[in-house]
C-alpha cells in the first residue's frame, strides 16, 4: 500500500491551499474548508521523509467519531467526511494557540521537569514527582502555533491575555470547552481500557461563535496509556505501555534525533514504516472498539478528488 504524502487539487471555488505538517487544507469560497489527512508524519516539528500507510485514514476517522461524540459539549467545524481521509467543514478564524491539557507528568513536560523546571505555562508543579505520575487534576498548558520548521512554544494564560491572542471572555470559553472535552475523552478511553494522558485542542471563530476545529483525540494529538498494569509499572518505575506518537519520538531520540540543528533523521526502513502503521491501526481499534477497515486503492489521489468533487457539486 502506498502512502499519500502530497496533494495539489484544484476545486471549484478554491481560494487557496495550506500544506500543514500532516494535513492539506483547501479554502472553498472563504466559507468551507476541505481538510485532507495525508499519510505524512511529523515529530519534533519536523516532517519525516517517509509516509505511513493508512495513517491519514486512521486520524480522519478517529477525529470524525470524536467530533460527532462531543457536539453536546461545543459546536465543531465538521459538516461531512466525503472520503475516509477527508473532512469538509466550516471555515473558522483560528486562535493562534493550542489548548493542551495534561493529567499525567510525561513527554515534554517530564523532560523539562526532570531538568529542574517545575513550572509549566505559569503553573507550579509539586517537587518530588516521578515520570508518568498522575497530577492532582488536569491542567491546561497552552502553546503558540508555530510555522512549519519552527517549534511550538509554551505560553501562560496571562501572556495569552496580555498579548491579545484571545479576549478574557473567549479564553474562559476555551478553558471550559477544553476541560469538558478532556473529561469526555477520558470517559470514552476508560471504557476501552485506556487512559487519556494528555491531548490538544484547537479552536476558531465563525460569525462570532467559537468552534472546535481540526482533529480530536487522535494518536497525533493525544497520548494514551493502557489502564491495565499502569499502577504496577509506575510503582516499579517501568515505562508505560502506551498508544500515541510518543513511540516515534522515542525511536528518533534513541537514534540521535530531536529536531536540533545538525542532527540527521535516522533511516526509516520498510520495517519501521510498517511498525508505525500497525501501531496507528492498533490505536484506532482500541479507542473506537471497532475493527479498522483498510481502504485499499491504487490511486488514492484520484479517489479523494472524485469523492470531494461529488460533494461540492
C-alpha positions as CSV (number, residue, x, y, z in Angstrom):
1,X,0.0,0.0,0.0
2,X,1.4,3.4,-1.0
3,X,1.3,6.3,1.3
4,X,-0.3,9.7,0.4
5,X,2.3,12.3,1.2
6,X,1.2,15.2,-1.0
7,X,-1.9,16.7,-2.7
8,X,-2.4,19.6,-5.0
9,X,-6.0,19.7,-6.1
10,X,-7.9,22.5,-7.8
11,X,-11.5,22.5,-6.7
12,X,-14.4,24.8,-7.9
13,X,-14.3,28.0,-5.8
14,X,-10.9,27.2,-4.4
15,X,-9.3,30.3,-2.8
16,X,-6.1,28.8,-1.5
17,X,-4.3,25.8,0.0
18,X,-2.3,25.4,3.1
19,X,0.1,22.5,3.5
20,X,0.5,21.7,7.2
21,X,2.7,19.2,8.8
22,X,0.1,16.4,8.2
23,X,-2.9,18.0,6.6
24,X,-3.5,19.8,3.3
25,X,-6.3,22.3,3.8
26,X,-8.3,23.8,0.9
27,X,-10.2,27.0,1.3
28,X,-13.5,26.9,-0.7
29,X,-15.0,30.3,-1.3
30,X,-13.9,31.5,2.1
31,X,-16.8,29.6,3.5
32,X,-15.7,25.9,3.8
33,X,-12.5,24.0,4.3
34,X,-11.6,20.7,2.8
35,X,-9.1,19.0,5.1
36,X,-7.2,16.1,3.7
37,X,-5.4,13.9,6.3
38,X,-2.3,12.8,4.4
39,X,0.0,9.9,5.5
40,X,2.8,12.4,6.4
41,X,4.2,12.1,9.9
42,X,6.0,14.7,11.9
43,X,7.9,14.7,15.2
44,X,9.8,17.4,16.9
45,X,8.1,19.8,14.5
46,X,9.9,18.1,11.6
47,X,8.1,16.2,8.7
48,X,9.7,12.8,8.4
49,X,10.8,11.6,5.0
50,X,8.5,8.6,4.7
51,X,4.7,8.5,4.7
52,X,2.8,5.9,6.9
53,X,0.2,3.9,5.0
54,X,-3.3,4.2,6.5
55,X,-2.3,6.9,9.0
56,X,-4.4,9.6,7.3
57,X,-7.4,7.3,7.3
58,X,-6.9,6.5,11.0
59,X,-6.6,10.1,12.0
60,X,-9.5,11.3,10.0
61,X,-11.9,8.6,11.1
62,X,-11.0,8.8,14.8
63,X,-11.4,12.6,14.7
64,X,-14.7,12.3,12.9
65,X,-16.0,9.9,15.6
66,X,-15.0,12.1,18.4
67,X,-16.3,15.2,16.8
68,X,-19.6,13.5,16.5
69,X,-19.4,12.3,20.1
70,X,-18.9,15.8,21.6
71,X,-21.4,18.0,19.8
72,X,-23.3,18.4,23.0
73,X,-20.3,20.0,24.6
74,X,-19.4,22.5,22.0
75,X,-20.0,23.2,18.3
76,X,-17.4,21.9,15.9
77,X,-16.4,22.6,12.4
78,X,-17.2,19.3,10.8
79,X,-20.0,19.1,8.1
80,X,-19.2,15.8,6.4
81,X,-16.5,13.2,5.7
82,X,-16.8,12.6,2.0
83,X,-13.8,10.3,2.0
84,X,-12.1,8.2,4.7
85,X,-9.1,10.6,4.5
86,X,-11.1,13.9,4.2
87,X,-13.3,16.1,6.4
88,X,-15.2,19.1,5.0
89,X,-16.3,21.7,7.3
90,X,-16.9,25.3,8.3
91,X,-14.1,27.8,7.8
92,X,-13.2,29.4,11.1
93,X,-10.6,32.0,12.0
94,X,-8.3,30.0,14.3
95,X,-7.0,31.2,17.6
96,X,-3.1,31.3,17.3
97,X,-2.8,28.9,20.3
98,X,-3.2,25.2,21.0
99,X,-5.1,24.3,24.2
100,X,-3.0,21.4,25.6
101,X,-4.4,19.6,28.7
102,X,-2.4,17.2,30.8
103,X,-3.4,14.8,33.5
104,X,-0.1,13.0,33.9
105,X,3.6,14.1,34.0
106,X,5.2,12.7,30.9
107,X,6.6,13.6,27.5
108,X,8.0,17.1,27.1
109,X,6.6,18.2,30.4
110,X,8.5,15.4,32.2
111,X,11.7,16.1,30.2
112,X,11.5,19.7,31.4
113,X,10.6,18.7,35.0
114,X,13.5,16.3,35.1
115,X,15.9,19.1,34.1
116,X,14.7,21.2,37.1
117,X,11.9,23.2,35.5
118,X,8.9,22.6,37.8
119,X,6.8,25.4,36.4
120,X,4.9,24.9,33.1
121,X,2.9,27.7,31.5
122,X,2.9,29.6,34.8
123,X,1.6,26.5,36.7
124,X,3.8,25.3,39.6
125,X,4.1,21.5,39.9
126,X,4.9,19.9,43.2
127,X,8.5,18.8,43.9
128,X,9.4,15.1,44.0
129,X,7.1,14.0,41.2
130,X,8.0,11.0,39.1
131,X,7.6,10.2,35.4
132,X,4.1,9.2,34.4
133,X,2.7,10.3,37.8
134,X,-0.9,11.5,37.8
135,X,-1.5,15.1,38.5
136,X,-3.9,16.3,41.2
137,X,-6.2,17.4,38.5
138,X,-6.0,18.1,34.7
139,X,-4.0,21.3,33.9
140,X,-4.2,23.4,30.8
141,X,-0.7,24.2,29.3
142,X,-1.2,26.2,26.1
143,X,1.3,26.6,23.3
144,X,1.6,29.1,20.5
145,X,1.1,27.7,17.0
146,X,4.4,27.7,15.1
147,X,5.0,27.7,11.4
148,X,6.5,24.6,9.8
149,X,10.1,24.1,10.8
150,X,9.6,26.2,13.9
151,X,8.9,24.9,17.4
152,X,5.7,25.5,19.3
153,X,6.3,27.5,22.4
154,X,4.7,27.1,25.8
155,X,2.7,30.2,26.9
156,X,0.9,31.1,30.1
157,X,-2.8,32.2,30.3
158,X,-1.5,35.6,31.5
159,X,0.7,36.0,28.4
160,X,-2.1,35.0,26.1
161,X,-4.3,37.7,27.5
162,X,-1.5,40.3,27.7
163,X,-0.7,39.7,24.0
164,X,-4.3,39.8,22.9
165,X,-4.2,36.3,21.5
166,X,-7.7,35.8,23.0
167,X,-10.0,38.0,24.9
168,X,-10.7,37.2,28.6
169,X,-14.3,36.1,27.7
170,X,-13.1,33.9,24.8
171,X,-10.3,32.4,26.8
172,X,-12.8,31.5,29.6
173,X,-14.9,29.7,27.0
174,X,-11.8,27.9,25.6
175,X,-10.9,26.7,29.1
176,X,-14.4,25.5,29.7
177,X,-14.6,23.6,26.4
178,X,-11.1,22.1,26.9
179,X,-11.8,20.6,30.3
180,X,-15.2,19.3,29.3
181,X,-13.8,17.7,26.1
182,X,-11.0,16.1,28.1
183,X,-13.4,14.7,30.6
184,X,-15.5,13.2,27.8
185,X,-12.4,11.8,26.1
186,X,-11.2,10.3,29.4
187,X,-14.5,8.6,30.0
188,X,-14.6,7.1,26.5
189,X,-10.9,6.0,26.8
190,X,-11.6,4.4,30.2
191,X,-14.5,2.4,28.8
192,X,-11.9,0.9,26.3
193,X,-9.3,0.1,28.9
194,X,-7.2,3.2,28.1
195,X,-6.1,6.3,30.0
196,X,-6.2,9.6,28.1
197,X,-2.9,11.1,29.4
198,X,-2.8,14.4,27.5
199,X,-4.1,15.9,24.4
200,X,-4.5,19.2,22.5
201,X,-7.5,21.1,21.0
202,X,-7.7,23.9,18.5
203,X,-10.5,26.4,18.3
204,X,-11.6,29.1,16.0
205,X,-14.5,31.6,15.5
206,X,-17.1,31.8,12.8
207,X,-19.8,34.5,12.9
208,X,-18.7,35.4,16.4
209,X,-19.2,31.8,17.7
210,X,-16.4,29.5,19.0
211,X,-16.0,26.2,17.3
212,X,-13.7,23.2,17.9
213,X,-11.5,22.7,14.9
214,X,-9.1,20.2,13.4
215,X,-8.6,16.7,14.9
216,X,-9.6,15.5,18.4
217,X,-8.3,12.6,20.5
218,X,-6.2,11.1,17.7
219,X,-2.7,9.5,18.3
220,X,-1.2,12.6,16.7
221,X,-2.8,14.9,19.2
222,X,-3.1,12.7,22.2
223,X,-1.3,10.2,24.4
224,X,-2.9,7.1,25.8
225,X,-1.7,4.6,28.4
226,X,-3.2,1.1,28.8
227,X,-5.1,1.2,32.1
228,X,-4.2,-2.4,32.9
229,X,-0.8,-2.5,34.5
230,X,-0.4,1.2,34.8
231,X,-0.1,1.3,38.6
232,X,2.3,-1.7,38.8
233,X,4.5,-0.2,36.1
234,X,4.5,3.2,37.7
235,X,5.4,1.8,41.1
236,X,8.3,-0.2,39.6
237,X,9.5,2.8,37.6
238,X,8.9,0.9,34.3
239,X,7.8,2.6,31.0
240,X,4.1,2.6,30.5
241,X,2.5,0.7,27.6
242,X,1.1,3.5,25.5
243,X,-0.7,4.2,22.3
244,X,0.5,7.5,20.9
245,X,3.0,9.1,18.7
246,X,5.5,9.1,21.6
247,X,7.0,5.8,20.4
248,X,8.0,7.5,17.2
249,X,9.7,10.3,19.2
250,X,11.4,7.7,21.4
251,X,12.7,5.8,18.4
252,X,14.1,9.1,16.9
253,X,15.8,10.0,20.2
254,X,17.3,6.6,20.6
255,X,18.8,7.2,17.1
256,X,20.2,10.6,18.0
257,X,17.5,12.9,16.6
258,X,15.5,15.5,18.5
259,X,14.9,18.0,15.7
260,X,18.0,20.1,16.7
261,X,20.3,21.7,14.2
262,X,22.9,19.4,12.7
263,X,21.0,16.2,13.6
264,X,20.0,13.8,10.9
265,X,16.8,11.8,10.7
266,X,17.5,8.1,11.0
267,X,16.7,5.8,8.1
268,X,13.0,4.9,8.1
269,X,13.2,1.3,6.8
270,X,10.1,-0.5,5.4
271,X,10.0,-2.4,8.7
272,X,9.9,0.8,10.7
273,X,7.2,2.2,8.5
274,X,5.1,-1.0,8.7
275,X,5.5,-1.0,12.5
276,X,4.3,2.6,12.8
277,X,1.4,1.9,10.5
278,X,0.4,-1.1,12.6
279,X,0.6,1.0,15.8
280,X,-1.8,3.6,14.4
281,X,-4.3,0.9,13.4
282,X,-4.0,-0.6,16.9
283,X,-4.9,2.6,18.5
284,X,-7.9,3.1,16.2
285,X,-9.2,-0.3,17.1
286,X,-8.7,0.2,20.8
287,X,-10.1,3.7,21.1
288,X,-13.2,3.0,18.9
289,X,-13.8,-0.6,19.7
290,X,-14.2,-1.3,16.0
291,X,-12.1,-3.2,13.5
292,X,-10.2,-0.9,11.2
293,X,-11.3,-1.4,7.6
294,X,-8.4,-0.6,5.3
295,X,-9.5,1.5,2.3
296,X,-7.2,-0.1,-0.3
297,X,-6.9,1.9,-3.5
298,X,-4.1,2.0,-6.0
299,X,-4.8,5.7,-6.8
300,X,-5.6,7.5,-3.6
301,X,-5.3,10.9,-5.2
302,X,-7.9,10.1,-7.8
303,X,-10.3,8.6,-5.3
304,X,-10.1,11.5,-2.9
305,X,-10.5,14.1,-5.7
306,X,-13.6,12.3,-7.0
307,X,-15.2,12.0,-3.6
308,X,-14.7,15.7,-2.8
309,X,-15.9,16.8,-6.2
310,X,-19.1,14.7,-5.8
311,X,-19.9,16.5,-2.6
312,X,-19.0,20.0,-3.8
313,X,-21.3,19.7,-6.9
